[in-house]
Amino acid sequence: MMESEAETDVAITDARRRIVSASSGIVPFAKRIIPLTNGRHIPRRGMMVETDWKRASHIAAVSPIQIGGGKQGDMCICFKTLARSGRWCIN
């Protein structure tokens, strides 16, 4: 329901950073972004992973998924940009 009202795509990973669920079409981008978080502490409030809105197809933020005090995986939220069309704004 969230995705039907917004211009975002989401990928969910498990604790080993394997994609377990994702919006259609975002998997190739998510597979490039998720390795950028390897070995990094992701704060509870999340962090930006891809910010190049002028050239990248998406900008992306990653937040941890915590259940019962333990990290179960991450949620990667991707926002489409219009970079490929030469119009530099977030879609």
Stockholm file with secondary structure:
# STOCKHOLM 1.0

chainA/1-91         MMESEAETDVAITDARRRIVSASSGIVPFAKRIIPLTNGRHIPRRGMMVETDWKRASHIAAVSPIQIGGGKQGDMCICFKTLARSGRWCIN
#=GR chainA/1-91 SS CHHHHSSEEEEEEETTCCEEEECTTCHHHHHHHGGGGTTCCCCTTCEEEECCTTTSSEEEEEEEEEETTEEEEEEEEEEEBCGGGTCCSBC
#=GC SS_cons        CHHHHSSEEEEEEETTCCEEEECTTCHHHHHHHGGGGTTCCCCTTCEEEECCTTTSSEEEEEEEEEETTEEEEEEEEEEEBCGGGTCCSBC
//
